[in-house]
Amino acid sequence: MEVFHIIPGTKSEMLDAEYWLKKIPDADCLIMAENDIMKFNQEIVGKCDSVYDLRSYRDSLTYDELLSLIKEYKLPEKKMYFRNGEAVKRDFYNYISDNLNITEIKEVNSVQYGITIRKTFLRSFPTDIAVYSRKGDIEFDRFQETSCQALEPVLVLHESKDKKWYFVQMYNYRGWVKATDIAIAKNKEEVFDYLDTDDFIVVTGNRVRTQSNPYDDDVSEIQFDMGTRVPLEKDMPDTIGNQSTYGNYVVKLPSMDDEGNLIFKYGLISIKEDVYWGYVPYTRANILNQAFKLIGDRYEWGDSFNGRDCSSFIMYIYKTFGFRLPRNADEQERCPGIVHQFSDGLSLDGRIKVFDKIKPGAALYMPGHAMMYVGMDGGVPYIIHDFTGYAERNGDKYDFIPVNEVMVTSSLLPASNGIPFIERFSSAIQFEM
């Protein structure tokens, strides 16, 4: 009896990383050491305009510079809808424009440093009200940009008129974030002295939470997603929240005082949770093992709700090894590394032949989509990706079949427009020197 559905061209055993790892002779060989990955990150900063080294960011921005960053996001000109199906009226856009607080931008605007105290969302505008292109379509909130993991450094560039939102720069994205999710530091040293510790764990599971603490909600059941780097406390107390620290990692967590300033508290993460002390060794086996932990995880545009989209799927897997990749697929495709191109006009056989040179774990790109190569089966390249769906032939047309999750598929599977994914591949990148 079939206990779960399988996408056409995929076998159930393909959903196990081991199926693919046994095909890779050098699966456990180290690709790059941690120091080399840190150098690679600096190459990313130099090559990709969307990625910043926040340690060397400017101390201030001029009026024109800050205004141009805020104005990168344009209010919709076509008809849009709220979640309940009502059309968005002009007065809502007027409220948003006013809340941008443009009149309070100064000739010189100081940059403040902060840390996210929990997972948060970067929005196009200072509002958490969702706006959609089509009535009844609640999958794609057009004001949702991306998520930002807990314990990320951010630069606070501006504040909304209602003082509920900050306009921030994280290492690979800008947007509006709820002020209650950001603890403001005294200076950059306070942020990076905390984050740059040699004693840390990396979340390697899909999601991990701190232990429940009935005495302090600020450190109780805090969720950390895959790739989050969590500093450890060296001088471990015997108890936290009236719980023994035995069998737990004592983690040092950012919080805020009554005025929103950065303070630190302690929480507990069980040693049985799916975490790793330090960065995970960068091997092809570990790349695939990390990817396959997310099988069945829901697709969410811009990481809305509690999910990921195609490019953040790639980004957070590689973050477990210490990589700081760009956020969006088109930006990731400009990264350094060993690049394999799929030229226009290349035949299907020619495209399959390119995979003779591509290593499993490489990121694959096509317009608007990011994937990961896992290996060959029956002469066909297979991929794992977080995607919305595929097309199924129905007479002389194609029907769209929604998937909205992480799944292994054949690269010959038709995409939503009926063209096989492989026919639209533009490049593959092995993030290595």
C-alpha positions as a Python dict, from the first residue, in 0.01 Angstrom:
ca = {
    (1, 'M'): (0, 0, 0),
    (2, 'E'): (132, 345, -94),
    (3, 'V'): (159, 556, 222),
    (4, 'F'): (260, 883, 52),
    (5, 'H'): (248, 1030, -296),
    (6, 'I'): (556, 1044, -519),
    (7, 'I'): (620, 1298, -793),
    (8, 'P'): (641, 1142, -1142),
    (9, 'G'): (996, 1027, -1215),
    (10, 'T'): (1090, 1006, -846),
    (11, 'K'): (1118, 681, -648),
    (12, 'S'): (1059, 671, -272),
    (13, 'E'): (1415, 552, -202),
    (14, 'M'): (1542, 871, -369),
    (15, 'L'): (1415, 1070, -72),
    (16, 'D'): (1698, 933, 142),
    (17, 'A'): (2037, 1106, 115),
    (18, 'E'): (2213, 769, 139),
    (19, 'Y'): (2067, 668, -198),
    (20, 'W'): (2275, 942, -359),
    (21, 'L'): (2577, 935, -129),
    (22, 'K'): (2669, 579, -227),
    (23, 'K'): (2715, 709, -582),
    (24, 'I'): (2979, 965, -472),
    (25, 'P'): (3331, 820, -427),
    (26, 'D'): (3472, 1127, -248),
    (27, 'A'): (3160, 1210, -45),
    (28, 'D'): (3347, 1249, 285),
    (29, 'C'): (3649, 1441, 153),
    (30, 'L'): (3684, 1797, 282),
    (31, 'I'): (3612, 2046, 2),
    (32, 'M'): (3738, 2358, 182),
    (33, 'A'): (3858, 2432, 535),
    (34, 'E'): (3685, 2693, 750),
    (35, 'N'): (3952, 2959, 688),
    (36, 'D'): (3913, 2914, 314),
    (37, 'I'): (3536, 2953, 343),
    (38, 'M'): (3587, 3282, 530),
    (39, 'K'): (3811, 3402, 244),
    (40, 'F'): (3548, 3286, -3),
    (41, 'N'): (3291, 3500, 181),
    (42, 'Q'): (3508, 3805, 125),
    (43, 'E'): (3516, 3722, -246),
    (44, 'I'): (3136, 3714, -239),
    (45, 'V'): (3131, 4063, -84),
    (46, 'G'): (3364, 4186, -359),
    (47, 'K'): (3164, 4031, -641),
    (48, 'C'): (2801, 4063, -527),
    (49, 'D'): (2665, 4414, -469),
    (50, 'S'): (2387, 4286, -241),
    (51, 'V'): (2625, 4136, 19),
    (52, 'Y'): (2799, 4353, 279),
    (53, 'D'): (3065, 4316, 542),
    (54, 'L'): (2876, 4497, 817),
    (55, 'R'): (3196, 4544, 1018),
    (56, 'S'): (3323, 4791, 759),
    (57, 'Y'): (2995, 4966, 680),
    (58, 'R'): (2998, 5345, 688),
    (59, 'D'): (2920, 5528, 1013),
    (60, 'S'): (2657, 5752, 851),
    (61, 'L'): (2450, 5809, 538),
    (62, 'T'): (2358, 6138, 373),
    (63, 'Y'): (1998, 6243, 315),
    (64, 'D'): (2012, 6144, -51),
    (65, 'E'): (2179, 5810, 19),
    (66, 'L'): (1927, 5702, 282),
    (67, 'L'): (1629, 5829, 85),
    (68, 'S'): (1738, 5635, -224),
    (69, 'L'): (1761, 5312, -22),
    (70, 'I'): (1412, 5355, 125),
    (71, 'K'): (1269, 5451, -215),
    (72, 'E'): (1402, 5132, -378),
    (73, 'Y'): (1066, 4983, -283),
    (74, 'K'): (782, 5118, -497),
    (75, 'L'): (417, 5114, -399),
    (76, 'P'): (205, 4909, -641),
    (77, 'E'): (38, 5091, -928),
    (78, 'K'): (-194, 4807, -1032),
    (79, 'K'): (-495, 4686, -839),
    (80, 'M'): (-404, 4489, -526),
    (81, 'Y'): (-601, 4303, -261),
    (82, 'F'): (-597, 4242, 112),
    (83, 'R'): (-617, 3892, 257),
    (84, 'N'): (-997, 3917, 293),
    (85, 'G'): (-1033, 3994, -78),
    (86, 'E'): (-1103, 4365, -44),
    (87, 'A'): (-928, 4597, -289),
    (88, 'V'): (-649, 4813, -148),
    (89, 'K'): (-752, 5179, -136),
    (90, 'R'): (-536, 5486, -186),
    (91, 'D'): (-567, 5590, 180),
    (92, 'F'): (-376, 5275, 284),
    (93, 'Y'): (-87, 5370, 56),
    (94, 'N'): (-99, 5725, 191),
    (95, 'Y'): (-67, 5586, 544),
    (96, 'I'): (236, 5378, 441),
    (97, 'S'): (401, 5674, 270),
    (98, 'D'): (353, 5886, 580),
    (99, 'N'): (489, 5610, 805),
    (100, 'L'): (814, 5602, 604),
    (101, 'N'): (896, 5915, 806),
    (102, 'I'): (1082, 6079, 520),
    (103, 'T'): (1053, 6426, 677),
    (104, 'E'): (1273, 6314, 967),
    (105, 'I'): (1568, 6213, 748),
    (106, 'K'): (1857, 6442, 833),
    (107, 'E'): (2139, 6576, 622),
    (108, 'V'): (2367, 6324, 799),
    (109, 'N'): (2214, 6008, 949),
    (110, 'S'): (2411, 5798, 1196),
    (111, 'V'): (2412, 5420, 1155),
    (112, 'Q'): (2326, 5216, 1465),
    (113, 'Y'): (2413, 4852, 1527),
    (114, 'G'): (2171, 4593, 1658),
    (115, 'I'): (2102, 4220, 1684),
    (116, 'T'): (1785, 4028, 1605),
    (117, 'I'): (1660, 3867, 1925),
    (118, 'R'): (1430, 3628, 1737),
    (119, 'K'): (1351, 3529, 1380),
    (120, 'T'): (1192, 3824, 1208),
    (121, 'F'): (1076, 3941, 867),
    (122, 'L'): (1202, 4210, 634),
    (123, 'R'): (916, 4395, 468),
    (124, 'S'): (905, 4633, 172),
    (125, 'F'): (725, 4890, 388),
    (126, 'P'): (667, 4950, 762),
    (127, 'T'): (349, 4742, 792),
    (128, 'D'): (268, 4377, 861),
    (129, 'I'): (-54, 4399, 657),
    (130, 'A'): (-26, 4164, 359),
    (131, 'V'): (-108, 4273, 4),
    (132, 'Y'): (-174, 4033, -285),
    (133, 'S'): (-181, 4061, -663),
    (134, 'R'): (-492, 3846, -705),
    (135, 'K'): (-806, 3818, -498),
    (136, 'G'): (-799, 3499, -291),
    (137, 'D'): (-429, 3433, -356),
    (138, 'I'): (-272, 3427, -10),
    (139, 'E'): (54, 3248, -107),
    (140, 'F'): (241, 3557, -230),
    (141, 'D'): (238, 3860, -1),
    (142, 'R'): (391, 4129, -222),
    (143, 'F'): (517, 4328, 77),
    (144, 'Q'): (711, 4027, 211),
    (145, 'E'): (1082, 4044, 122),
    (146, 'T'): (1258, 3779, 331),
    (147, 'S'): (1319, 3652, 682),
    (148, 'C'): (1613, 3728, 906),
    (149, 'Q'): (1728, 3461, 1146),
    (150, 'A'): (1770, 3520, 1515),
    (151, 'L'): (2114, 3639, 1633),
    (152, 'E'): (2193, 3826, 1312),
    (153, 'P'): (2374, 4160, 1323),
    (154, 'V'): (2185, 4442, 1153),
    (155, 'L'): (2243, 4809, 1083),
    (156, 'V'): (1955, 5033, 1186),
    (157, 'L'): (1935, 5309, 926),
    (158, 'H'): (1598, 5474, 997),
    (159, 'E'): (1284, 5457, 1213),
    (160, 'S'): (919, 5471, 1105),
    (161, 'K'): (692, 5755, 1213),
    (162, 'D'): (497, 5529, 1451),
    (163, 'K'): (829, 5408, 1597),
    (164, 'K'): (724, 5044, 1552),
    (165, 'W'): (959, 4968, 1262),
    (166, 'Y'): (1327, 4999, 1179),
    (167, 'F'): (1468, 5021, 828),
    (168, 'V'): (1768, 4786, 850),
    (169, 'Q'): (2054, 4646, 650),
    (170, 'M'): (2143, 4284, 721),
    (171, 'Y'): (2443, 4126, 551),
    (172, 'N'): (2251, 4047, 233),
    (173, 'Y'): (1923, 4240, 236),
    (174, 'R'): (1748, 4565, 335),
    (175, 'G'): (1396, 4620, 457),
    (176, 'W'): (1161, 4717, 738),
    (177, 'V'): (1167, 4508, 1056),
    (178, 'K'): (957, 4528, 1371),
    (179, 'A'): (1145, 4731, 1632),
    (180, 'T'): (1051, 4480, 1902),
    (181, 'D'): (1270, 4221, 1725),
    (182, 'I'): (1589, 4431, 1730),
    (183, 'A'): (1804, 4505, 2037),
    (184, 'I'): (2006, 4823, 1987),
    (185, 'A'): (2377, 4799, 2078),
    (186, 'K'): (2603, 5070, 2216),
    (187, 'N'): (2838, 5027, 1921),
    (188, 'K'): (2959, 4773, 1666),
    (189, 'E'): (3214, 4629, 1911),
    (190, 'E'): (2937, 4517, 2146),
    (191, 'V'): (2773, 4328, 1858),
    (192, 'F'): (3077, 4160, 1711),
    (193, 'D'): (3256, 4086, 2037),
    (194, 'Y'): (2950, 3873, 2113),
    (195, 'L'): (2903, 3717, 1770),
    (196, 'D'): (3268, 3648, 1685),
    (197, 'T'): (3330, 3408, 1972),
    (198, 'D'): (3514, 3085, 1890),
    (199, 'D'): (3269, 2893, 2111),
    (200, 'F'): (2941, 2844, 1927),
    (201, 'I'): (2703, 2583, 1796),
    (202, 'V'): (2536, 2581, 1455),
    (203, 'V'): (2178, 2464, 1413),
    (204, 'T'): (2190, 2171, 1173),
    (205, 'G'): (1832, 2054, 1211),
    (206, 'N'): (1535, 2209, 1037),
    (207, 'R'): (1437, 2394, 1354),
    (208, 'V'): (1564, 2386, 1713),
    (209, 'R'): (1423, 2554, 2025),
    (210, 'T'): (1567, 2653, 2359),
    (211, 'Q'): (1431, 2476, 2664),
    (212, 'S'): (1114, 2611, 2822),
    (213, 'N'): (1190, 2861, 3098),
    (214, 'P'): (885, 2956, 3309),
    (215, 'Y'): (1086, 3233, 3476),
    (216, 'D'): (1194, 3424, 3165),
    (217, 'D'): (993, 3435, 2840),
    (218, 'D'): (1282, 3612, 2665),
    (219, 'V'): (1485, 3289, 2653),
    (220, 'S'): (1204, 3033, 2662),
    (221, 'E'): (1137, 2818, 2355),
    (222, 'I'): (1317, 3054, 2117),
    (223, 'Q'): (1322, 2904, 1767),
    (224, 'F'): (1644, 2883, 1569),
    (225, 'D'): (1635, 2772, 1205),
    (226, 'M'): (1896, 2572, 1014),
    (227, 'G'): (2220, 2764, 980),
    (228, 'T'): (2181, 2984, 1288),
    (229, 'R'): (2508, 3035, 1473),
    (230, 'V'): (2447, 3045, 1849),
    (231, 'P'): (2726, 3166, 2086),
    (232, 'L'): (2798, 2953, 2393),
    (233, 'E'): (2858, 3081, 2744),
    (234, 'K'): (3202, 2978, 2872),
    (235, 'D'): (3133, 3035, 3244),
    (236, 'M'): (2838, 2800, 3278),
    (237, 'P'): (2607, 2846, 3578),
    (238, 'D'): (2475, 2535, 3752),
    (239, 'T'): (2110, 2618, 3682),
    (240, 'I'): (1907, 2841, 3450),
    (241, 'G'): (1538, 2897, 3514),
    (242, 'N'): (1556, 2648, 3799),
    (243, 'Q'): (1673, 2379, 3555),
    (244, 'S'): (2009, 2204, 3576),
    (245, 'T'): (2249, 2283, 3295),
    (246, 'Y'): (2350, 1915, 3277),
    (247, 'G'): (2285, 1770, 2936),
    (248, 'N'): (2245, 2112, 2777),
    (249, 'Y'): (2443, 2370, 2590),
    (250, 'V'): (2435, 2700, 2779),
    (251, 'V'): (2378, 2960, 2508),
    (252, 'K'): (2425, 3334, 2540),
    (253, 'L'): (2126, 3513, 2390),
    (254, 'P'): (2061, 3878, 2303),
    (255, 'S'): (1762, 4042, 2468),
    (256, 'M'): (1657, 4400, 2535),
    (257, 'D'): (1590, 4618, 2834),
    (258, 'D'): (1281, 4836, 2876),
    (259, 'E'): (1427, 5097, 2642),
    (260, 'G'): (1516, 4850, 2365),
    (261, 'N'): (1888, 4839, 2440),
    (262, 'L'): (2094, 4522, 2401),
    (263, 'I'): (2144, 4303, 2705),
    (264, 'F'): (2239, 3936, 2730),
    (265, 'K'): (2069, 3643, 2898),
    (266, 'Y'): (2127, 3269, 2913),
    (267, 'G'): (1922, 2985, 2773),
    (268, 'L'): (1953, 2610, 2732),
    (269, 'I'): (1959, 2390, 2423),
    (270, 'S'): (1959, 2014, 2479),
    (271, 'I'): (2272, 1832, 2363),
    (272, 'K'): (2032, 1589, 2192),
    (273, 'E'): (1909, 1857, 1954),
    (274, 'D'): (2031, 1859, 1593),
    (275, 'V'): (2319, 2105, 1637),
    (276, 'Y'): (2693, 2094, 1570),
    (277, 'W'): (2977, 2241, 1775),
    (278, 'G'): (3133, 2488, 1532),
    (279, 'Y'): (3069, 2488, 1161),
    (280, 'V'): (2987, 2158, 991),
    (281, 'P'): (3282, 2014, 789),
    (282, 'Y'): (3229, 2108, 426),
    (283, 'T'): (3194, 1778, 243),
    (284, 'R'): (2958, 1664, -31),
    (285, 'A'): (2807, 1411, 209),
    (286, 'N'): (2725, 1686, 457),
    (287, 'I'): (2577, 1913, 188),
    (288, 'L'): (2331, 1643, 83),
    (289, 'N'): (2261, 1535, 441),
    (290, 'Q'): (2165, 1892, 529),
    (291, 'A'): (1947, 1927, 220),
    (292, 'F'): (1758, 1603, 279),
    (293, 'K'): (1666, 1707, 634),
    (294, 'L'): (1426, 1952, 471),
    (295, 'I'): (1232, 1703, 256),
    (296, 'G'): (861, 1789, 274),
    (297, 'D'): (920, 2130, 434),
    (298, 'R'): (667, 2381, 302),
    (299, 'Y'): (752, 2639, 37),
    (300, 'E'): (682, 2995, 151),
    (301, 'W'): (741, 3301, -65),
    (302, 'G'): (1001, 3527, 99),
    (303, 'D'): (1022, 3285, 394),
    (304, 'S'): (679, 3400, 508),
    (305, 'F'): (509, 3217, 793),
    (306, 'N'): (755, 2946, 903),
    (307, 'G'): (888, 2822, 570),
    (308, 'R'): (1152, 2897, 308),
    (309, 'D'): (1161, 2961, -63),
    (310, 'C'): (1394, 2821, -329),
    (311, 'S'): (1695, 3047, -277),
    (312, 'S'): (1679, 3056, 103),
    (313, 'F'): (1670, 2674, 92),
    (314, 'I'): (2015, 2692, -70),
    (315, 'M'): (2136, 2979, 148),
    (316, 'Y'): (2058, 2820, 485),
    (317, 'I'): (2202, 2480, 392),
    (318, 'Y'): (2532, 2645, 302),
    (319, 'K'): (2517, 2864, 610),
    (320, 'T'): (2577, 2553, 824),
    (321, 'F'): (2928, 2540, 673),
    (322, 'G'): (2993, 2912, 731),
    (323, 'F'): (2899, 3050, 389),
    (324, 'R'): (2730, 3390, 366),
    (325, 'L'): (2553, 3369, 31),
    (326, 'P'): (2334, 3634, -131),
    (327, 'R'): (1962, 3607, -65),
    (328, 'N'): (1802, 3583, -409),
    (329, 'A'): (1861, 3331, -687),
    (330, 'D'): (1984, 3582, -947),
    (331, 'E'): (2231, 3724, -694),
    (332, 'Q'): (2354, 3380, -585),
    (333, 'E'): (2421, 3300, -950),
    (334, 'R'): (2680, 3579, -960),
    (335, 'C'): (2885, 3421, -678),
    (336, 'P'): (3243, 3305, -726),
    (337, 'G'): (3320, 2935, -744),
    (338, 'I'): (3350, 2662, -1006),
    (339, 'V'): (3084, 2766, -1258),
    (340, 'H'): (2932, 2547, -1528),
    (341, 'Q'): (2726, 2726, -1793),
    (342, 'F'): (2432, 2595, -1993),
    (343, 'S'): (2451, 2791, -2315),
    (344, 'D'): (2142, 2893, -2508),
    (345, 'G'): (2059, 2649, -2786),
    (346, 'L'): (2232, 2357, -2615),
    (347, 'S'): (2052, 2031, -2691),
    (348, 'L'): (1897, 1815, -2419),
    (349, 'D'): (2176, 1558, -2462),
    (350, 'G'): (2429, 1841, -2440),
    (351, 'R'): (2272, 1969, -2120),
    (352, 'I'): (2283, 1625, -1962),
    (353, 'K'): (2647, 1595, -2073),
    (354, 'V'): (2736, 1908, -1872),
    (355, 'F'): (2662, 1709, -1556),
    (356, 'D'): (2966, 1493, -1623),
    (357, 'K'): (3162, 1783, -1470),
    (358, 'I'): (2920, 1893, -1198),
    (359, 'K'): (2960, 1759, -845),
    (360, 'P'): (2658, 1666, -629),
    (361, 'G'): (2572, 1946, -390),
    (362, 'A'): (2626, 2214, -653),
    (363, 'A'): (2363, 2488, -672),
    (364, 'L'): (2166, 2504, -998),
    (365, 'Y'): (2001, 2816, -1134),
    (366, 'M'): (1743, 2910, -1391),
    (367, 'P'): (1549, 3237, -1424),
    (368, 'G'): (1366, 3286, -1094),
    (369, 'H'): (1458, 2954, -937),
    (370, 'A'): (1742, 2788, -741),
    (371, 'M'): (1795, 2413, -697),
    (372, 'M'): (2060, 2163, -585),
    (373, 'Y'): (2206, 1879, -792),
    (374, 'V'): (2204, 1544, -608),
    (375, 'G'): (2328, 1300, -872),
    (376, 'M'): (2252, 1092, -1182),
    (377, 'D'): (2004, 808, -1199),
    (378, 'G'): (1930, 615, -1517),
    (379, 'G'): (2124, 873, -1717),
    (380, 'V'): (1908, 1159, -1584),
    (381, 'P'): (2027, 1440, -1350),
    (382, 'Y'): (1818, 1466, -1033),
    (383, 'I'): (1765, 1773, -817),
    (384, 'I'): (1632, 1863, -474),
    (385, 'H'): (1453, 2196, -454),
    (386, 'D'): (1190, 2400, -272),
    (387, 'F'): (938, 2469, -547),
    (388, 'T'): (577, 2562, -611),
    (389, 'G'): (483, 2290, -858),
    (390, 'Y'): (513, 2133, -1200),
    (391, 'A'): (310, 2080, -1518),
    (392, 'E'): (126, 1765, -1617),
    (393, 'R'): (27, 1711, -1977),
    (394, 'N'): (-350, 1701, -2035),
    (395, 'G'): (-422, 1654, -2406),
    (396, 'D'): (-283, 1952, -2593),
    (397, 'K'): (-223, 2163, -2280),
    (398, 'Y'): (-56, 2142, -1940),
    (399, 'D'): (-223, 2150, -1600),
    (400, 'F'): (-36, 2302, -1307),
    (401, 'I'): (15, 2060, -1018),
    (402, 'P'): (92, 2242, -690),
    (403, 'V'): (370, 2101, -470),
    (404, 'N'): (486, 2387, -246),
    (405, 'E'): (754, 2191, -63),
    (406, 'V'): (1109, 2058, -72),
    (407, 'M'): (1124, 1749, -290),
    (408, 'V'): (1356, 1541, -509),
    (409, 'T'): (1261, 1547, -877),
    (410, 'S'): (1398, 1451, -1213),
    (411, 'S'): (1543, 1746, -1402),
    (412, 'L'): (1322, 1629, -1693),
    (413, 'L'): (1007, 1710, -1494),
    (414, 'P'): (812, 1984, -1676),
    (415, 'A'): (812, 2317, -1495),
    (416, 'S'): (487, 2516, -1465),
    (417, 'N'): (513, 2632, -1828),
    (418, 'G'): (551, 2275, -1959),
    (419, 'I'): (924, 2310, -2036),
    (420, 'P'): (1146, 2059, -1850),
    (421, 'F'): (1347, 2218, -1571),
    (422, 'I'): (1676, 2112, -1734),
    (423, 'E'): (1588, 2302, -2051),
    (424, 'R'): (1583, 2624, -1851),
    (425, 'F'): (1903, 2573, -1647),
    (426, 'S'): (2142, 2867, -1693),
    (427, 'S'): (2431, 2768, -1465),
    (428, 'A'): (2557, 2542, -1187),
    (429, 'I'): (2794, 2666, -916),
    (430, 'Q'): (3015, 2463, -685),
    (431, 'F'): (3093, 2702, -402),
    (432, 'E'): (3462, 2627, -381),
    (433, 'M'): (3795, 2769, -494),
}
